[in-house]
């Protein structure tokens, strides 16, 4: 049985899709030869956004994975999206399963999979849902746990968003930190391939995961990425994967150094004092919002003033470089402030 906590970092790698027997076996043998990969992954059933694309070989690919395990000794992992997938995979003795983002978003599908996997000792990893909903992610884990599946883990693959971004799926690292806080006993892995959607940013995202104390990464590697039948831009050759892994720094969780602890305590004290000041200022800001709510109520004016709020956002974002704060962070902060301001004004309106 695979112990997801036996090694850190644990590296899960392989092609986005098992396309042919030759491609699957050649990629697996090259990855095994690196000595860096612990578990071989390959997509057998591929959920695609639009019909007409390559949706995986399906059941005929399962014997290829059995052969991968026989030749290389690496355990093999696949994605499952329904009970039939699970039944077929169990029949071939697949070692590990993961639930994809689209499936995590559907509680009915998760429940179906949980029932089919009931009592399995094989590890089951749960990717975050497509949308930024930590409750949905947490709920999927709970459904599996209630079916006596004990060997569970998490995969952070980013969240779908609207608009242009350098990422295919926005990382929203705070969501991963939130699920870690809720489920501290579960190992969590990063899927930089699906966060990035390209090869160029894989190292940057993987290092962020390492710095946030993730247990490892799941990354897509193909013997000939440019010719891949799915997600070609985000896959790397086994040789490029070795370079990436050799470049990563996995730091210690702590230090016994007295100087380290003293410096840390001093700066944490500074942060605590600044946090108190920030909270006091936020409280005063909400008092001003309540005042605006009273004026709007007296003049029978609606709460939401989009033009004014857009001006506030643009003014703040224009200072992001000066303040040394990312636009992503400022957008999240401003959204939270805006929601609380509206709640305050709404309460005034209802009086």
Secondary structure, DSSP 8 states (H G I E B T S, - for coil): ---TTSSSSEEEEE-SB---HHHHHHHHHHHHHHT--SEEE-BSS---SSTTS----GGGGHHHHHHHHHHH--EEEEE--SHHHHHHHHHTT-SEEEE-HHHHT-HHHHHHHHHHTTT--SEEEEE--SSS-HHHHHHHHHHHHHTT---EEEEE--B--SS--SSSSB--HHHHHHHHHHTTTSEEEE-HHHHHSSSTTHHHHHHHHHHTT-SEEEEEB-TTGGG-SS-GGG-B-HHHHHHHHHH-----S----HHHHHHHHHHHHHHHHHHHHHHHHHHHHHHHHHHHHHHHHHTT--S--HHHHHHHHHHHHTTHHHHT--HHHHHHHHHHHHHHHHHHHHHHHH-
